[in-house]
Amino acid sequence: MKVKIHTLFQYLLETTEAAPEAIVGFSLSGSPRLGDYLSYLDPNLSLDWNSRDFRGLPELRDHVLAQAGLTGVCTPADVLITAGAAEANYLSIMQRLQPGERIVIETPGWPQAEVLAKAKGAEIVKVARAEAEGWRLPLDRLAAAVTPGTRMIFLTNPNNPTGDLMSAADLAEVVAIADRVGAWLLVDEVYAGLEWDGPRAPSIAGLYARGITTGSVSKALGLQGLRTGWMICPDAGQMRDALILRENSSEIMNVMGEVIAEVALRPARYATALERARAEGAENLRQMNAWVAAQDHLTWVPPKAGLIGLARLPDSVDSDAFARFLLAPPYRTFLLPGSAYDLPGHIRLGVGGGAAVRLQDGLDRLSQALHDWQFAR
């Protein structure tokens, strides 16, 4: 079975050329410029691969462990540098999950796992997060869904797209659920480090022998264009299988991505960048919360972590039609409809991008469009 497009990507493809003047729902921190890194780049750097290790620059893998709080818990051999967290998820699912095997996923959640599982011909079991419960992962329903024969559990923490955050105690319970049946536990942690309500949760690779952590420099550091991420797992067989599949897909990481990511993740620089991203995100979140509170028929559960959340539209408003209405003149404002996550009564709001995204302009246009929608229909 071939890989089919998911709704989120389909909407992005269809609206790429729309040239919006404002964005409400920015999902990553403000992006640095290449000039911020030029003084660290050697003009004699070969644009071949890194010539040192197929798994990624050794110092970069050290930094990956450090930012995840796994130094001394996992080793650099437990880290593989990948083309973003998306490739790390791909390598794990395609190697570990076979046709007919069961994968348990959350909803709403990052749609990649479901797309790949369908392509593999796997059995997919969904565990629903409920808005009325603050979008928390229902551990009792997860436990009921994970039965003997379950091969893999796929989760995001912080949750993408609701911003819910599982605690260390929650993760310990999830590990016990997975371990009971010997399932692999794959946790996408791309928003880790951007917590608004509580400390950063421990990375799953340090808690479970079959735990797989994936992450990247895209969200918290705004370096999406580098396409540089990672997989961390203490299982040597998993890491070798992932390396073999990567050799037959993207083959080896891009050297420029590795070099710049290594600079970005140097502990002092990383701490400064994360502090700035958290300050900018917190200010935008304060602004967003105030704006939502002022809307008559719009509600949301503010994210505990990460840069995005889901807002519920009035009952009469369909998210797809409204998103296209908002994108057209005179509003020219982009947001992602909730249908991207199988929630057509919602829209995705975001607090990323810092001051450069002109969030208030976008929110003003969104308010006007919500008002005008009632008269346009």
C-alpha positions as CSV (number, residue, x, y, z in Angstrom):
1,M,0.0,0.0,0.0
2,K,1.4,3.4,-0.9
3,V,1.8,6.3,1.5
4,K,-1.2,8.7,1.2
5,I,-1.4,12.4,2.0
6,H,-2.8,13.5,5.4
7,T,-5.2,16.3,5.7
8,L,-2.8,18.7,7.3
9,F,-0.3,18.5,4.5
10,Q,-3.0,18.6,1.9
11,Y,-4.2,22.0,3.2
12,L,-0.6,23.3,3.3
13,L,-0.1,22.3,-0.3
14,E,-3.3,23.9,-1.4
15,T,-2.6,27.2,0.3
16,T,1.2,27.6,-0.2
17,E,0.8,30.4,-2.8
18,A,-1.8,32.4,-0.9
19,A,0.7,34.9,0.4
20,P,-1.0,35.8,3.7
21,E,-0.3,39.1,5.3
22,A,-0.7,37.6,8.8
23,I,-0.4,34.2,10.4
24,V,-2.4,33.0,13.5
25,G,-1.0,29.7,14.5
26,F,2.8,30.0,14.1
27,S,4.2,26.7,15.3
28,L,7.9,27.4,15.8
29,S,10.0,30.0,17.6
30,G,11.4,32.9,15.7
31,S,14.0,31.7,13.2
32,P,17.6,32.9,13.4
33,R,19.4,34.1,10.2
34,L,22.4,32.4,8.5
35,G,24.5,35.4,9.5
36,D,24.1,34.5,13.1
37,Y,26.2,31.4,12.4
38,L,28.7,32.6,9.7
39,S,31.5,33.3,12.2
40,Y,31.3,29.7,13.3
41,L,31.6,28.2,9.8
42,D,34.9,27.2,8.3
43,P,35.1,28.4,4.7
44,N,37.2,25.4,3.9
45,L,34.5,23.0,5.2
46,S,34.0,20.2,2.7
47,L,30.4,19.9,1.5
48,D,30.8,16.2,1.5
49,W,29.3,14.4,4.5
50,N,30.9,14.9,7.9
51,S,33.6,12.3,7.2
52,R,33.6,11.2,10.8
53,D,30.6,9.2,11.7
54,F,27.6,7.9,9.8
55,R,25.4,8.5,12.9
56,G,26.1,12.3,12.9
57,L,28.9,14.5,14.3
58,P,30.0,13.1,17.7
59,E,29.9,16.5,19.4
60,L,26.3,17.1,18.0
61,R,25.2,13.8,19.5
62,D,26.7,14.8,22.8
63,H,24.7,18.0,22.7
64,V,21.5,16.1,21.8
65,L,21.9,14.0,25.0
66,A,22.6,17.0,27.1
67,Q,19.5,19.0,26.0
68,A,17.4,15.9,26.6
69,G,18.8,15.4,30.1
70,L,20.2,12.0,29.1
71,T,24.0,12.6,29.6
72,G,25.3,9.6,31.6
73,V,21.9,7.8,31.1
74,C,22.3,7.1,27.4
75,T,25.5,7.1,25.3
76,P,26.3,8.8,21.9
77,A,25.9,5.4,20.3
78,D,22.2,5.7,21.3
79,V,21.8,8.8,19.1
80,L,21.2,9.0,15.4
81,I,21.1,12.3,13.6
82,T,18.2,12.4,11.1
83,A,16.5,14.8,8.6
84,G,14.2,16.2,11.3
85,A,12.1,14.4,13.8
86,A,9.8,13.4,11.0
87,E,12.5,11.1,9.5
88,A,13.3,9.7,13.0
89,N,9.6,8.8,13.4
90,Y,9.6,7.4,9.9
91,L,12.7,5.2,10.5
92,S,11.2,3.8,13.7
93,I,7.8,3.0,12.4
94,M,8.9,1.5,9.1
95,Q,11.4,-0.8,10.8
96,R,9.6,-1.8,13.9
97,L,6.0,-2.1,12.7
98,Q,5.0,-4.8,10.3
99,P,1.8,-5.6,8.3
100,G,-1.0,-6.7,10.6
101,E,0.7,-5.6,13.8
102,R,-1.1,-3.2,16.2
103,I,-0.1,0.4,16.8
104,V,-1.8,2.5,19.4
105,I,-1.9,6.2,18.7
106,E,-3.4,9.3,20.4
107,T,-6.0,11.6,18.8
108,P,-5.6,14.5,18.3
109,G,-1.9,14.0,17.6
110,W,0.8,14.3,15.0
111,P,-0.8,12.5,11.9
112,Q,2.4,11.0,10.6
113,A,2.2,7.8,12.5
114,E,-1.3,7.0,11.3
115,V,-0.3,7.7,7.6
116,L,2.7,5.4,7.8
117,A,0.8,2.7,9.8
118,K,-1.9,2.6,7.1
119,A,0.8,2.3,4.4
120,K,2.3,-0.7,6.3
121,G,-1.1,-2.4,6.6
122,A,-1.0,-2.3,10.4
123,E,-3.9,-2.4,12.8
124,I,-4.5,1.1,14.2
125,V,-6.1,1.7,17.6
126,K,-6.8,5.3,18.6
127,V,-7.1,6.7,22.1
128,A,-9.0,10.0,22.2
129,R,-7.9,13.0,24.3
130,A,-11.0,14.9,25.3
131,E,-11.3,18.7,25.3
132,A,-13.5,18.5,28.4
133,E,-10.7,16.8,30.3
134,G,-8.1,19.5,29.3
135,W,-6.9,17.3,26.4
136,R,-5.0,15.1,28.9
137,L,-4.1,11.6,27.8
138,P,-6.5,9.2,29.5
139,L,-4.2,6.6,30.9
140,D,-7.0,4.2,31.8
141,R,-8.2,4.2,28.2
142,L,-4.6,3.8,27.0
143,A,-4.1,0.8,29.2
144,A,-7.3,-0.8,27.8
145,A,-6.2,-0.2,24.3
146,V,-2.7,-1.7,24.7
147,T,-3.4,-5.4,24.6
148,P,-1.1,-8.4,24.0
149,G,0.1,-8.2,20.4
150,T,0.5,-4.4,20.5
151,R,3.7,-3.7,18.7
152,M,4.1,0.0,19.2
153,I,2.6,3.1,21.0
154,F,3.1,6.5,19.4
155,L,2.7,9.7,21.5
156,T,3.8,13.3,21.4
157,N,4.9,15.0,24.6
158,P,4.3,17.9,24.8
159,N,1.2,17.0,22.8
160,N,1.1,18.2,19.2
161,P,-1.4,19.9,18.7
162,T,-3.1,20.6,22.1
163,G,0.0,21.5,24.2
164,D,-0.9,19.1,26.9
165,L,2.1,17.9,28.9
166,M,2.5,14.5,30.6
167,S,4.4,14.5,33.9
168,A,7.1,12.2,35.0
169,A,4.5,10.2,36.9
170,D,2.3,9.9,33.8
171,L,5.3,8.7,31.7
172,A,6.2,6.1,34.3
173,E,2.6,4.7,34.0
174,V,2.8,4.8,30.2
175,V,6.1,2.8,30.4
176,A,4.5,0.2,32.7
177,I,1.6,-0.1,30.2
178,A,4.0,-0.6,27.3
179,D,6.3,-2.9,29.2
180,R,3.4,-5.2,30.2
181,V,3.1,-6.3,26.6
182,G,6.6,-5.6,25.4
183,A,5.6,-2.8,23.1
184,W,7.9,-0.2,21.6
185,L,7.1,3.3,23.0
186,L,7.9,6.1,20.4
187,V,7.5,9.6,21.8
188,D,7.9,12.7,19.6
189,E,9.4,15.4,21.9
190,V,9.8,18.3,19.4
191,Y,8.3,20.9,21.7
192,A,10.3,19.8,24.8
193,G,11.9,22.8,26.5
194,L,8.9,25.1,25.9
195,E,6.9,24.4,29.1
196,W,4.5,27.0,30.5
197,D,3.0,24.9,33.2
198,G,5.4,22.6,35.0
199,P,9.0,21.3,34.4
200,R,10.2,19.6,31.3
201,A,9.2,15.9,31.3
202,P,11.9,13.3,31.2
203,S,12.8,11.8,27.8
204,I,11.3,8.4,27.2
205,A,14.7,6.9,26.0
206,G,16.0,7.3,29.5
207,L,13.0,5.5,31.1
208,Y,12.4,2.4,29.1
209,A,14.6,-0.1,27.2
210,R,12.3,0.0,24.2
211,G,11.7,3.8,24.5
212,I,12.4,5.9,21.4
213,T,12.8,9.6,21.7
214,T,12.6,11.8,18.6
215,G,13.2,15.5,18.5
216,S,14.7,18.3,16.4
217,V,16.0,21.9,16.3
218,S,12.9,23.0,14.4
219,K,10.4,24.1,17.0
220,A,12.1,25.5,20.1
221,L,15.1,26.9,18.2
222,G,13.2,28.0,15.0
223,L,15.7,26.1,12.8
224,Q,13.2,24.2,10.7
225,G,15.1,24.8,7.5
226,L,18.1,22.8,8.7
227,R,16.1,19.6,8.6
228,T,18.1,18.3,11.5
229,G,16.7,16.1,14.2
230,W,17.5,12.9,16.1
231,M,16.4,9.6,17.4
232,I,17.6,8.4,20.9
233,C,17.1,4.8,21.9
234,P,19.1,2.5,24.2
235,D,18.3,-0.6,22.0
236,A,21.3,-1.3,19.8
237,G,19.2,-3.3,17.3
238,Q,16.7,-0.5,16.8
239,M,19.5,2.0,16.2
240,R,21.2,-0.3,13.7
241,D,17.9,-0.9,11.9
242,A,17.2,2.8,11.7
243,L,20.7,3.5,10.3
244,I,20.2,0.8,7.7
245,L,16.9,2.2,6.5
246,R,18.3,5.8,6.5
247,E,21.2,4.5,4.3
248,N,18.5,3.5,1.8
249,S,16.5,6.7,2.0
250,S,18.2,10.0,2.8
251,E,21.5,8.1,3.2
252,I,23.6,10.5,5.3
253,M,22.9,13.8,7.0
254,N,23.6,17.1,5.3
255,V,26.9,18.5,6.7
256,M,25.7,22.1,6.9
257,G,22.7,21.0,9.0
258,E,24.9,19.1,11.3
259,V,27.5,21.9,11.7
260,I,25.0,24.6,12.4
261,A,22.9,22.4,14.7
262,E,26.0,21.6,16.7
263,V,26.6,25.3,17.2
264,A,23.0,25.9,18.1
265,L,23.0,23.2,20.7
266,R,26.2,24.2,22.5
267,P,25.0,24.4,26.1
268,A,25.5,28.1,26.7
269,R,24.1,29.1,23.3
270,Y,21.2,26.7,23.6
271,A,20.2,28.0,27.1
272,T,20.2,31.6,25.8
273,A,18.1,30.7,22.7
274,L,15.7,28.7,24.8
275,E,15.3,31.5,27.3
276,R,14.5,34.0,24.5
277,A,12.0,31.5,22.8
278,R,10.3,31.0,26.2
279,A,10.0,34.7,26.9
280,E,8.6,35.5,23.4
281,G,6.3,32.5,23.5
282,A,5.0,33.4,27.0
283,E,4.3,37.0,25.9
284,N,2.4,35.8,22.8
285,L,0.5,33.2,25.0
286,R,-0.5,36.0,27.4
287,Q,-1.8,38.0,24.4
288,M,-3.6,35.0,23.0
289,N,-5.3,34.1,26.3
290,A,-6.6,37.7,26.6
291,W,-7.9,37.7,23.1
292,V,-9.7,34.4,23.4
293,A,-11.3,35.5,26.7
294,A,-12.7,38.6,24.8
295,Q,-14.4,36.5,22.1
296,D,-18.1,35.7,22.6
297,H,-18.2,32.2,21.2
298,L,-14.6,31.0,21.0
299,T,-13.0,28.8,23.7
300,W,-9.7,27.1,24.1
301,V,-7.6,25.1,26.6
302,P,-4.3,27.0,26.8
303,P,-1.3,24.8,26.1
304,K,0.8,23.7,29.0
305,A,3.8,23.5,26.7
306,G,4.7,24.1,23.1
307,L,3.5,26.8,20.8
308,I,0.2,25.6,19.5
309,G,-3.3,24.8,20.8
310,L,-6.8,24.1,19.6
311,A,-9.7,26.5,19.9
312,R,-13.3,25.5,19.5
313,L,-15.4,27.5,17.0
314,P,-19.0,28.4,17.4
315,D,-21.3,25.4,16.4
316,S,-22.3,27.1,13.1
317,V,-18.7,27.5,11.8
318,D,-16.9,24.8,9.8
319,S,-13.2,25.1,10.2
320,D,-12.3,24.3,6.6
321,A,-14.7,26.9,5.1
322,F,-13.8,29.5,7.7
323,A,-10.0,29.0,7.2
324,R,-10.4,29.7,3.5
325,F,-12.7,32.6,4.2
326,L,-10.0,34.1,6.5
327,L,-7.2,33.5,3.9
328,A,-9.1,35.5,1.2
329,P,-9.2,39.3,1.0
330,P,-9.7,41.5,2.9
331,Y,-8.4,39.4,5.8
332,R,-5.4,37.6,4.2
333,T,-4.7,35.7,7.3
334,F,-3.6,32.1,7.6
335,L,-4.5,29.5,10.2
336,L,-4.8,25.7,10.1
337,P,-8.3,24.3,10.3
338,G,-9.0,21.6,12.9
339,S,-9.9,19.2,10.2
340,A,-6.1,18.6,9.9
341,Y,-6.5,16.7,13.2
342,D,-10.0,15.3,12.5
343,L,-11.6,18.1,14.6
344,P,-13.6,20.2,12.0
345,G,-15.2,22.3,14.8
346,H,-11.8,23.7,15.8
347,I,-8.9,25.9,14.6
348,R,-5.3,25.8,15.5
349,L,-3.9,28.8,17.3
350,G,-0.2,29.4,17.8
351,V,2.1,31.7,19.8
352,G,5.4,31.1,18.0
353,G,7.5,33.5,15.9
354,G,8.0,36.2,18.5
355,A,7.1,39.8,17.7
356,A,7.9,39.3,14.0
357,V,4.6,37.5,13.3
358,R,2.5,40.5,14.2
359,L,0.2,38.3,16.2
360,Q,-2.2,41.1,17.2
361,D,-2.8,42.1,13.6
362,G,-3.7,38.5,12.8
363,L,-6.0,38.3,15.9
364,D,-7.8,41.5,14.9
365,R,-8.4,40.2,11.4
366,L,-9.6,36.9,12.9
367,S,-12.0,38.7,15.2
368,Q,-13.4,40.7,12.2
369,A,-13.7,37.5,10.1
370,L,-15.6,35.7,12.9
371,H,-18.0,38.7,13.1
372,D,-18.4,39.0,9.3
373,W,-18.9,35.2,8.9
374,Q,-22.3,35.4,10.6
375,F,-23.5,37.9,8.0
376,A,-21.8,36.2,5.0
377,R,-23.8,33.0,5.6
